[in-house]
Amino acid sequence: MTSTRFDAEVLSRSAGVDLTAAWDFIVDRTRANAAAFGDRLPHATDDGRYVFLEDGGWAGGFWNGILNLAYEKTGDAFFLEHQRSSWPRYLRRLAHPEKSSDNDIGHFFVPSFVADYVLTGFDGARETALQAAVLQGRSFHARGGFIRSWNIWTPGEAFSEENRGRMIIDAMYNLPLLFWAHAQTGEEHFKTVALTHARTSAHYLVRPDGTTFHTFVFDPASGQPKYGRTHQGFSDDSCWARGQAWAIGGFAMAHQYLREPVLLRAARACADTFLRHTLPGGVVRWDFALDDNAAEPIDTSASAIAANGLLLLAPQVDADAAAAYRRQATTIAESLFANHSTRGDPRHQGLIRHGCGHKPENRNVDASLIYGDYFFVELIARLSGQAVAWW
């Protein structure tokens, strides 16, 4: 594996993470939050308190994911009951495809309903998740070979016309909903859509240097490729850190399920590039073009997502690379818990600080983000040996 600045400056100082202390913090904070949130779906903090979105937004599933991870860890039905309390909000989304049929539907339904089914065997959760997978397939652009991003049906929505021919790197981490649906039903359409999208993503979203475009636009009628675009990054030709993080785990899971070498090559290229841009302390700036600008915010959510991706990738590579990826993921976990968690501050509802939601629009900057919190918990769960078998 290529040597990185992360290896040289951070790895040598890693002493591991106190998993018992981390779990005590997570379980206690999640229990208090569940009692305070009721059936609401949090998104990002404002002055340490979570703000809620009526339908959960694109990231609503991650709060349920935290509850499911806490239930998997403790066996306490309190967490399962609170996870299910928000289900009417999910069902309303399924009834309105304009709120559900986009690339983020996997983020919404995998850590919630798929996870519930994996943990409990409840058929109602399975059937709802399968409905979501059918909707995800509706966004497939057959001529271009990709799942379209964001909303494409609502007239007048920003970017709606360009979205008819747009794919996005985030969608790679949503493909597990299709993998799961294929495994459950045997219906080849689910696998075909996922495989085709993954191949197209590897070809058009991953650049030769291992960085990624945030989105790529195709002609909406013919499917012919046009150009790369950013939405949340610094510029069209820069590399948005959280998008790069989605790519690591997304391609790793796609290769694990589909066994296509091009997907493993993409996962490794994205992982090694992410690590080359990781700063001393195990975190990244919100866009890699800004690595040397100390005034620009970091994004702990990107680091948490990437670390999980490294652990997903490790079993699929040679022993030396696998050991390095695991060490690097452990170092990130140690940094997030020791330097960026909110332990000791019970007034704060988030788990990790310094997430960067949408810097170009100055939204949710230097905040706790529900997806950053989720992937921090998933990282601790994976390092603790939990299965996390829903991705």
C-alpha positions in Angstrom: 0.0 0.0 0.0 1.2 3.5 -0.8 2.7 5.3 2.2 0.6 8.3 3.3 1.0 11.4 5.5 -1.6 9.8 7.7 0.6 6.7 8.3 3.7 8.7 9.1 2.3 11.3 11.4 -0.8 9.8 13.1 -0.6 6.0 13.0 2.6 5.8 15.0 0.9 7.7 17.8 -2.2 5.6 17.9 -2.9 3.9 21.2 -6.3 2.5 20.3 -9.8 3.6 21.4 -11.4 2.9 24.7 -14.4 1.0 23.3 -16.1 0.5 26.7 -16.0 4.2 27.5 -17.2 5.0 23.9 -20.1 2.6 24.2 -21.1 4.0 27.7 -21.1 7.5 26.2 -23.1 6.4 23.1 -25.7 4.4 25.0 -26.3 7.1 27.7 -26.6 9.9 25.2 -28.8 8.0 22.8 -31.1 7.0 25.7 -31.5 10.6 26.7 -32.0 11.8 23.2 -34.6 9.2 22.5 -36.6 10.3 25.4 -36.3 14.0 24.3 -36.9 13.4 20.5 -40.1 11.2 20.6 -41.0 10.2 17.1 -39.1 13.1 15.5 -36.2 12.8 13.1 -33.1 14.9 13.9 -30.8 16.4 11.2 -28.2 18.8 12.6 -27.5 20.7 15.8 -27.9 24.4 16.4 -26.0 25.4 19.5 -25.8 21.8 20.6 -29.5 21.0 20.2 -30.8 18.9 17.4 -33.1 20.5 14.8 -35.8 18.2 13.3 -37.1 17.8 9.8 -40.7 16.8 9.4 -39.9 14.0 6.9 -36.3 13.5 8.0 -34.8 15.0 4.9 -32.3 12.8 3.0 -30.6 11.7 6.3 -33.7 10.8 8.4 -32.8 7.1 8.5 -29.6 7.6 10.4 -31.2 8.4 13.8 -33.1 5.1 13.5 -29.8 3.5 12.7 -28.2 4.8 15.9 -31.2 3.3 17.8 -30.8 0.0 16.0 -27.1 -0.1 16.8 -27.8 0.6 20.5 -30.4 -2.1 20.5 -28.0 -4.6 18.8 -25.4 -3.7 21.5 -27.7 -3.7 24.6 -30.7 -5.9 23.7 -32.8 -3.2 25.4 -36.2 -3.0 23.8 -36.4 0.7 24.8 -34.2 1.5 21.7 -36.2 -0.7 19.4 -39.5 0.8 20.5 -38.2 4.3 19.9 -36.8 3.3 16.5 -40.2 2.1 15.4 -42.1 5.2 16.8 -41.0 7.3 13.7 -42.2 4.7 11.2 -45.4 6.7 10.2 -43.1 9.4 8.8 -41.4 6.8 6.6 -44.6 5.4 5.4 -45.9 8.8 4.4 -42.7 9.2 2.3 -43.4 5.9 0.5 -46.9 7.2 -0.3 -45.4 10.2 -2.0 -42.7 9.2 -4.6 -41.7 12.8 -5.0 -40.3 12.7 -1.5 -38.7 9.2 -1.8 -37.7 8.3 -5.3 -34.1 9.5 -5.4 -30.6 8.2 -4.8 -30.8 8.7 -1.0 -33.6 6.2 -0.4 -31.1 3.6 0.7 -29.8 6.0 3.3 -33.3 6.4 4.6 -34.5 2.7 4.6 -31.3 0.6 5.1 -30.3 1.7 8.7 -34.0 1.7 9.7 -36.2 -0.9 8.2 -33.6 -3.3 6.7 -31.7 -3.1 10.0 -34.9 -3.8 12.0 -35.6 -6.9 9.8 -32.0 -8.1 10.2 -32.2 -7.7 14.0 -35.8 -8.9 14.7 -37.0 -10.8 11.6 -40.2 -8.6 11.6 -41.9 -9.1 8.2 -43.5 -5.7 8.2 -40.0 -4.1 8.2 -39.0 -6.4 5.3 -42.0 -5.5 3.2 -41.6 -1.8 3.7 -37.9 -2.0 2.7 -38.8 -3.9 -0.4 -41.2 -1.2 -1.4 -38.4 1.3 -1.0 -36.1 -0.8 -3.2 -38.8 -0.8 -6.0 -38.9 3.0 -5.8 -35.1 3.2 -5.9 -35.2 1.3 -9.1 -37.6 3.8 -10.7 -34.8 6.4 -10.7 -32.7 4.2 -13.0 -31.7 5.8 -16.4 -31.4 2.8 -18.7 -29.7 4.5 -21.6 -27.1 6.2 -19.4 -26.8 3.3 -17.0 -27.2 5.1 -13.7 -29.5 5.9 -10.9 -30.6 9.5 -11.1 -29.9 11.8 -8.2 -32.3 13.9 -6.2 -35.8 14.7 -7.2 -36.6 14.4 -10.9 -40.4 14.5 -10.9 -41.4 17.8 -9.2 -41.6 20.7 -11.7 -39.8 23.8 -10.7 -37.5 22.2 -8.2 -34.0 23.6 -8.3 -31.8 21.5 -10.6 -34.8 19.3 -11.5 -34.1 19.5 -15.3 -30.4 18.8 -15.0 -31.2 16.0 -12.5 -32.9 14.1 -15.2 -29.4 13.2 -16.4 -27.4 13.5 -13.2 -25.7 10.8 -11.1 -24.1 11.4 -7.7 -21.3 9.8 -5.8 -23.5 9.5 -2.7 -25.6 6.9 -4.5 -22.8 4.3 -4.2 -23.6 4.0 -0.5 -27.3 3.6 -1.3 -26.8 0.5 -3.5 -27.0 -2.0 -0.5 -30.8 -1.5 -0.5 -30.8 -3.1 -4.0 -28.3 -5.8 -3.0 -30.5 -6.7 0.0 -33.6 -6.7 -2.2 -32.0 -9.0 -4.7 -30.9 -11.4 -2.0 -34.4 -11.4 -0.5 -36.4 -11.9 -3.7 -34.0 -13.3 -6.3 -35.3 -10.6 -8.7 -32.5 -9.9 -11.1 -33.6 -6.3 -11.9 -32.4 -5.2 -8.5 -28.9 -6.6 -9.1 -28.8 -5.4 -12.7 -29.6 -1.8 -11.7 -27.0 -1.9 -8.9 -24.3 -3.4 -11.1 -24.8 -1.1 -14.0 -24.8 2.0 -11.8 -21.6 0.9 -10.0 -19.8 0.3 -13.3 -20.9 3.7 -14.6 -19.9 5.4 -11.3 -16.4 3.8 -11.5 -16.0 5.0 -15.0 -17.3 8.6 -14.8 -17.2 9.6 -11.1 -13.7 8.4 -10.2 -10.9 10.4 -11.7 -7.5 8.9 -12.8 -5.9 10.4 -9.6 -8.4 8.6 -7.3 -10.4 11.7 -6.5 -14.1 11.9 -7.3 -16.6 14.2 -8.9 -19.5 15.0 -6.7 -22.0 14.6 -9.6 -21.8 13.8 -13.3 -24.3 15.0 -15.8 -25.4 13.0 -18.9 -27.8 14.1 -21.7 -31.2 13.2 -20.2 -32.5 11.8 -23.5 -29.6 9.9 -25.0 -27.6 9.2 -21.9 -24.4 10.5 -23.5 -21.9 11.8 -20.9 -21.5 15.6 -20.6 -19.5 16.9 -17.6 -18.7 16.7 -14.0 -20.4 19.0 -11.5 -20.2 19.8 -7.8 -23.1 20.8 -5.5 -21.5 20.8 -2.1 -17.8 20.9 -3.0 -15.5 23.9 -3.5 -15.5 23.7 -7.3 -16.4 21.3 -10.1 -12.8 20.0 -10.4 -12.1 19.8 -6.6 -12.9 16.8 -4.4 -15.6 17.1 -1.8 -14.4 15.1 1.2 -17.7 13.5 2.2 -18.3 12.4 -1.4 -14.9 10.7 -1.4 -15.8 9.0 1.9 -19.1 7.7 0.4 -17.1 6.3 -2.5 -14.8 4.2 -0.3 -17.5 2.1 1.4 -19.8 2.3 -1.6 -17.4 0.6 -3.9 -16.2 -1.8 -1.2 -19.7 -3.0 -0.6 -20.4 -3.2 -4.3 -17.3 -5.3 -4.9 -18.2 -7.6 -2.0 -21.6 -8.3 -3.5 -20.9 -8.1 -7.2 -17.2 -9.3 -7.3 -16.2 -7.1 -10.2 -12.4 -6.2 -10.1 -13.0 -2.6 -11.4 -15.1 -1.9 -8.2 -12.3 -3.1 -5.9 -9.8 -0.9 -7.8 -12.1 2.1 -7.4 -12.5 1.4 -3.7 -8.8 1.2 -3.1 -8.0 4.3 -5.2 -10.6 6.3 -3.3 -9.4 5.0 0.0 -5.7 5.7 -0.6 -6.5 9.2 -1.9 -8.6 10.0 1.1 -5.8 8.9 3.4 -3.3 11.1 1.5 -5.5 14.1 2.3 -6.1 13.2 5.9 -4.6 15.8 8.3 -2.5 15.0 11.4 -5.2 14.1 14.0 -7.2 11.9 11.7 -9.6 14.4 10.2 -10.1 16.1 6.8 -11.0 19.5 5.5 -14.5 19.6 3.9 -12.8 19.8 0.4 -9.4 18.5 -0.5 -8.6 21.6 -2.5 -8.5 23.4 0.9 -6.1 21.1 2.8 -3.6 23.8 3.5 -6.1 26.5 4.5 -6.4 26.3 8.3 -9.4 28.7 8.2 -11.5 26.2 6.4 -13.6 23.8 8.5 -13.0 20.1 8.9 -15.7 17.5 8.4 -15.7 14.8 11.1 -18.7 13.1 9.3 -16.4 12.5 6.3 -13.8 10.9 8.5 -16.4 8.6 10.3 -17.9 7.5 7.0 -14.4 6.8 5.5 -13.2 4.8 8.5 -16.2 2.5 8.1 -15.3 2.2 4.5 -11.8 1.2 5.3 -13.1 -1.6 7.6 -15.4 -2.8 4.8 -12.5 -2.8 2.4 -10.0 -4.5 4.6 -11.2 -8.1 4.2 -11.1 -7.8 0.4 -7.4 -6.9 0.0 -4.0 -8.4 0.8 -3.0 -8.9 4.4 -0.6 -5.9 4.6 -3.1 -3.5 3.1 -5.9 -4.9 5.3 -3.8 -4.4 8.5 -3.0 -0.8 7.4 -6.6 0.0 6.7 -7.7 -1.4 10.0 -5.1 0.6 11.9 -6.1 3.8 10.1 -9.8 3.2 10.9 -8.9 2.6 14.5 -6.8 5.8 14.6 -9.8 7.8 13.2 -12.1 6.3 15.8 -9.6 7.3 18.5 -9.4 10.8 17.3 -13.1 11.3 16.9 -13.8 10.0 20.4 -10.9 11.7 22.2 -10.8 15.0 20.3 -14.2 15.6 18.8 -16.9 13.9 20.9 -19.2 15.8 23.2 -18.7 13.5 26.2 -18.6 15.5 29.4 -21.1 18.0 27.9 -24.6 16.6 28.7 -26.3 19.7 27.4 -25.1 18.8 23.9 -27.3 16.3 22.0 -24.8 15.4 19.3 -22.2 12.7 19.6 -19.3 14.2 17.6 -18.7 17.9 16.9 -17.2 19.7 13.8 -19.3 18.2 11.0 -19.6 20.3 7.9 -23.0 19.8 6.2 -23.1 22.2 3.3 -20.3 24.8 3.2 -21.2 26.5 0.0 -24.6 27.4 1.4 -23.2 27.9 4.9 -25.7 25.4 6.3 -24.9 23.0 9.3 -21.2 24.1 9.4 -19.3 23.1 12.6 -22.3 21.2 13.9 -23.2 17.7 14.9 -24.8 15.9 12.0 -27.0 12.9 12.5 -25.2 11.0 9.7 -21.8 11.8 11.3 -23.1 10.6 14.6 -24.5 7.4 13.0 -21.2 6.5 11.3 -19.3 7.2 14.5 -21.5 4.8 16.3 -21.2 2.3 13.5 -17.4 2.6 13.6 -17.4 1.9 17.3 -19.7 -1.1 16.7 -17.5 -2.5 14.0 -14.4 -2.2 16.1 -16.3 -3.9 18.9 -17.1 -6.9 16.7 -20.8 -6.2 16.1 -22.1 -7.5 12.8 -23.8 -4.3 11.4 -25.2 -6.7 8.8 -27.6 -4.4 7.0 -25.2 -2.7 4.6 
